[in-house]
């Protein structure tokens, strides 16, 4: 049988090569509970990007200038620093690396207090490793506005505070 592109006057249960004269009716269930459309970033009602109360939204931007990712031994970690015990407690809030490519970013919810950034390794190509931590301020139309809290490269360790709890030793 030859294909016909003349519309059919009857609806069919399965698709056919013929188009119908009118659309079929939907059999999807309806609900009396309304749904809300997605919101724009600048309409974030809590102003913290979905972070839990008392934490602040940050963007961690990782870069490799050659584009092959960081050496397998290069890791970046962020933790809460306890000055009385001179240790990071209760462990690292974030641990990660740029495994491939030129760049990557993560969004982190960081608590108040003195925080430590430790970047291990770097290997033979440590000069390719760069990172920047940005405190995000939501509410600006169609864009994120933020301030650089810390930046650096491989083999660095520094301290910073989300709420001026301790003096920052990080590069900006």
Buried (B, 14 or more C-beta within 10 A) or exposed (E): EEEEEEEEEEEEEEEEEBEEEEEEEEEEEEEEEEEEEEEEBEEBEEEBBEBEEEBBBBBBBBBBEEEBBBBEEBBBBBBBBBEEEEEBEEEBBBEBBBEEEBEBBEEBBBBBBBBBBBBBBBBEBBEBBBBBBBBBBBEEEEEBEBEEBBBBBBBBEBBBBBEEBBEBEBEE
